[in-house]
Amino acid sequence: MAAGVSLNKTKLNSFKEYINKIYDSKITQIKNFYTSIISLTSVNKELIKSINLLGPFGNKNPIPIFLIKDVKFIKKKLIKNIYISCYVKKDSKITKSISFNSLSSNISYEILNSNNNFDILAKIKSNIWNNKSSIELEIIDLIKK
C-alpha cells in the first residue's frame, strides 16, 4: 500500500525503524502456507474460472496458493537474466510455469540445476500473450522431497 509523509531528514532512520517495527509485529506469514492440495491434472481452464470468481484479489483477498506434489521441472530457461520459465511435469501432464524468485535464491537454483522431484507452492493463472490465452503456474516456493 502507498502513503505520503513529510519529515525532517534527521528523523528518517527513526521513522524507518518505527515503520519496520510495526510491520514486523503485524506480519503473520506462515511458511509453506497454501489454500489446498491439488493434482497437476486438475489444473485447467475451469479451475481458473472458479478461482477468478473469488476475486478481485488484493491486499485483504490474496490469490489462492496451491500445493502440487511430486513434480519435475523440464525445459528450463532463464529469461532476460531476471526470471525462469519452465514446464512442470507429473506423469503425462505438463504445465507452463514461471518463477519470479531472485536468481540468487535456493528456489531458482533448484529449478535450474536439479533433476529431483519437488512439491511446489504455486498460483494458477491465465496468461494472455499475442491474443492467446494459456494456463500458467507462478511458482512461489519449493518443498524438497
N, C-alpha and C positions, 0 to 999 in steps of 0.2 A: 504494500500500500504506500501511497505517497503522502507527504506532508511538507509544509513550508514552515520555516522558523528563522528568526533573526537573533543572532547572539554575538557577543564580543569574542574576537579571536582567542583571547586568553582563556576563555571558558570552553573552547572546543573539545579539549580532551576530557574535561569533567562531564560534558554533555554526552560524548560518545560512551563513556563508562556507565553513565546513568541509563541511557537507552539500551545498551547491551545487557545490563543487569536486569532490567525489566523484561527484555526479550527472553533471556535465558530462564527466568523464573516462570514464564508463561508457556514456553515451548514444551510440548508433550509428545514428541515423536517417539514412536515405538519402533525399534529396529525390526526389519522384516515384516512390517505391517501390510496386510493385504485384505481385500474385501472378501474374496472367495478363491477356492482352488478350482481350476478348470482344466480341461484337457485341450491340447492344441487342436484337436479335431473339432472342438466346439466353437472355435474362433471363425466366425463367418459374418456376412452382412446383416443377418437377422440379429445376431448378438450386438453388433454395433448400433443398430436401430434401437434395441432395447436399452442400451447404455445411454444413448442420446436422449431418451425420454426422461432420464434423471436430471438432465441439465436445466438451466445453464450451469456450467461449472465455474468455480471461482474460489475465493478465499474460504468461505463458510461451507462450500459444497464441492470438495475436490473430486476430480475424476477418479473412478474406481481403479484400484491396482489389483491385479490378479496373480496368483501363484500358478505357474505352469511347470509341471515336474518332468524331469529326466529328458531334457532336450540337448541337442548338439548344435553348435554353430558351424555353418558352412558358407562358402562364397563370401568370405570376409574381405572387406576393403576399407581403406582409410579415405575419407572424403575431405579434401581441402585442408588436411592436417588438423582438422577440428573435431570430427566425429566419425563414427564407424557405421557403415552399412553392412548388413549381413542377412543371412537367412537362418531361421530357427527350424530344426528338423526333429520330428518324432515319428518313427516308423515311416510311413509313406507321405505324411503331411508335412509340407514346407510352407513357411510364412515369412514374408519380408519383415525385417526388423531394423531398428536404428538405435544407437546408443549415443546420447549427448554427454556422457560422463567424460570427465577430464581424461585426456590421453595418458596422463601420468598415473591414473588410478588403477587399482587392482582389477577393477571390472574390465576396463579397456584391455589391460594386459592379458587377462584370461580369454576374452573374446578373440583377440588376435592370435594368441600363441598356443592355446590349449586345445587338445582334441578330446578332452574329457566331456562327460555329460554333466549338465547343471540343472538345478531348479532355478527358474527365473521369476522375478517380480516385474510385471510389465503393465503398461497402459495399452489398451486396444483402441486403435484409431482408424479413421478413414483418411487416406492420403489422396489428395487430388493434385495431379500433375499433368499438364497438357490436356486438360479436359477429360482425363481418365481417372476413375476412382479405383483405389485398391486398398486392401486391408494391410495395416502395418502395426507391428508391436513396437512400443517405445520401451526399451529395456531400462529399468530403474535400478535393479540390483541383481546379484547372483548369489546362489547358495550352493556351495560345493557339495558334491555327493560323497 
